[in-house]
């Protein structure tokens, strides 16, 4: 067993092929450095995987492991490959040197695991010059063992879902929001769709909040709406990142819905005080599809019909103001089954060739 194994890459995303090499670096050495590299606007960033978010995901993947350390290498301010070899190698070795001092043993042997043959010569020349006293070895890994690459995954993430390491899957989950006025069947629709696609779903946080605080919805004030809005955002986020989420996630309401309710219950001054907070959280949400369930007509209770229409109209207006209309589809089927079938078809479309149900 050698002293230190080093495996670097963009990991956009980290897939099973990467993980096999990380395992090798850990088991063939006393310790391993996994170095996540990238820059603002890189191939991961373009798919919503910023360098910082990839580092966090890698630390989640390897967090409990005492034999591996995850490091970040930010290439933002150096020339792009292949013009930035010298500054990139300098940054790489500076990053390694800074962390080597934290190891509980001296490093006399170092092994680099690389997947590109063109890395070998510049690495050898630079490393032997930088560390003449260390036994440096460069090992070429076989990237074709599993026949998958980050490019394959980014181009068809749903089809290649099972190759993506779990903490990185959240970047590719197709998030579906189901909203509408009370009594339109949102909860049933979310639960049925989630069961159909064997995935997770979130519930409306307002009901849970009111039960916890022992209040009714008509007693909610601006502070309650603030807590409910953030609580709904965290509830959805937690389920998106849940191990039970597979390819698609269904949310029963969101922060936008809470904002609409606040607008109905709070006065103008109170609403304006929190409007920017809600808009901030709405901006952080990322939906692939928004399904709106319209209120059903009823001759028995005109007050309920009127209230439902008011909520529906406010939701549609807010979706327009937030620029979410292109993602929105109103389920106007005559029956629940018609609306469910329409929703099922729309979800299949966003999953495309990757659907497995």
C-alpha positions, -999 to +999 in steps of 0.1 A: +000+000+000+013+034-010+008+067+010-014+091-010-037+085-039-050+115-059-080+115-083-092+147-099-119+156-123-149+179-129-174+152-117-203+168-136-218+146-124-200+119-104-210+086-118-203+049-109-172+049-131-157+078-111-167+061-079-149+028-088-117+049-093-122+067-060-126+033-043-093+022-059-075+053-048-087+048-013-079+011-011-045+012-028-032+041-005-033+051+031-053+081+021-069+097-010-075+132-021-105+136-044-101+170-062-132+185-078-121+211-104-140+236-125-148+272-131-177+296-135-196+286-167-180+252-170-199+221-184-213+213-150-224+249-143-243+250-175-265+221-162-270+237-128-241+219-111-218+248-099-184+239-087-194+246-051-225+224-054-204+196-069-179+198-040-208+196-015-223+166-033-190+148-033-185+155+004-220+141+010-210+110-010-177+105+009-185+123+041-183+093+065-151+080+050-119+088+071-097+076+042-107+103+017-106+141+016-126+162-009-108+193-021-118+221-045-098+235-073-113+267-088-100+274-123-121+305-129-091+329-130-067+309-152-067+303-190-089+274-202-075+240-211-052+234-230-036+269-226-036+269-188-015+238-181+012+255-160-010+276-138-034+247-134-007+223-123+006+249-099-028+253-084-032+215-082+000+209-064-005+239-041-039+225-031-023+191-025+006+205-005-017+226+017-038+195+026-008+171+030+003+189+061-030+178+077-023+141+072-011+122+103+018+107+084+046+118+061+040+113+024+069+094+007+048+079-021+021+096-043-001+080-070-021+100-095-051+083-112-058+098-146-083+090-174-066+109-202-033+098-217-024+134-226-023+143-189+006+118-182+036+136-198+029+172-184+021+157-150+053+136-149+075+165-158+059+189-134+056+164-105+091+151-107+104+187-107+082+197-078+086+166-057+120+150-064+121+135-030+087+117-034+081+085-053+055+097-078+035+072-099+009+080-125-017+053-132-039+053-163-074+042-155-097+024-179-127+047-186-144+022-208-151-004-181-187+007-176-193+025-209-206+057-194-194+092-193-205+126-178-214+137-214-237+107-218-254+115-185-258+153-191-273+146-226-297+119-213-298+120-175-331+102-171-320+073-193-287+070-174-302+077-140-288+045-123-252+055-133-254+088-113-242+086-077-270+095-054-260+129-040-256+141-076-291+129-088-308+160-074-293+180-103-313+159-128-346+154-109-376+166-130-397+186-105-434+188-110-456+212-091-493+206-086-513+236-075-549+249-074-576+262-051-586+242-020-608+211-028-595+206-064-579+173-057-543+184-055-533+159-027-549+129-045-533+139-078-498+142-062-501+109-043-514+090-073-487+104-096-459+097-071-471+061-067-474+057-105-437+067-109-424+051-078-410+083-064-414+107-035-438+137-030-443+165-006-474+176+012-489+211+018-472+225+048-500+249+058-521+221+072-492+208+093-483+243+105-518+250+116-520+218+136-486+224+152-496+260+162-532+250+171-547+277+149-571+278+119-562+292+085-584+323+090-563+331+120-530+332+101-510+365+103-481+378+083-455+360+106-474+328+101-473+332+063-436+339+065-430+307+084-453+287+061-436+299+030-401+290+041-414+258+056-430+248+023-398+256+004-377+234+028-403+207+027-401+205-011-363+208-011-360+180+015-381+156-006-363+165-039-330+155-022-346+124-006-331+089-014-367+080-023-369+104-052-364+086-085-362+107-117-393+128-110-406+146-079-442+159-072-449+188-050-483+196-034-482+234-035-452+257-032-440+292-020-460+308-048-492+293-035-484+306+000-478+341-014-512+340-031-528+330+002-509+358+021-522+383-005-557+373+002-555+374+040-529+401+048-534+438+043-515+457+017-488+470+039-481+436+055-481+419+020-456+444+006-433+439+036-429+402+028-434+402-010-397+404-018-389+375+005-415+353-012-402+363-046-367+353-036-378+318-027-399+315-058-369+323-078-349+295-061-375+269-071-369+250-104-399+234-120-400+212-151-438+212-152-466+231-134-500+214-133-529+236-123-562+220-111-591+244-118-620+247-094-650+226-102-685+242-107-711+235-080-746+246-077-748+237-041-724+262-026-718+294-046-696+309-019-671+280-022-672+283-060-665+320-058-636+316-034-621+288-055-623+310-087-607+339-069-578+317-057-574+301-092-573+335-109-547+348-085-526+317-090-527+322-128-519+359-125-489+351-102-476+324-126-477+350-154-459+376-133-432+351-123-427+342-160-438+306-154-466+304-179-446+284-205-442+256-179-479+257-169-507+234-180-542+236-167-558+202-163-593+208-177-606+173-180-642+166-172-634+140-145-606+132-121-596+103-143-593+126-174-572+151-155-550+123-141-545+108-176-536+143-189-511+148-161-496+113-167-491+121-204-474+154-196-450+138-171-441+111-196-432+139-221-407+155-197-392+121-189-391+111-226-370+081-235-360+077-199-394+067-185-396+033-171-432+030-160 
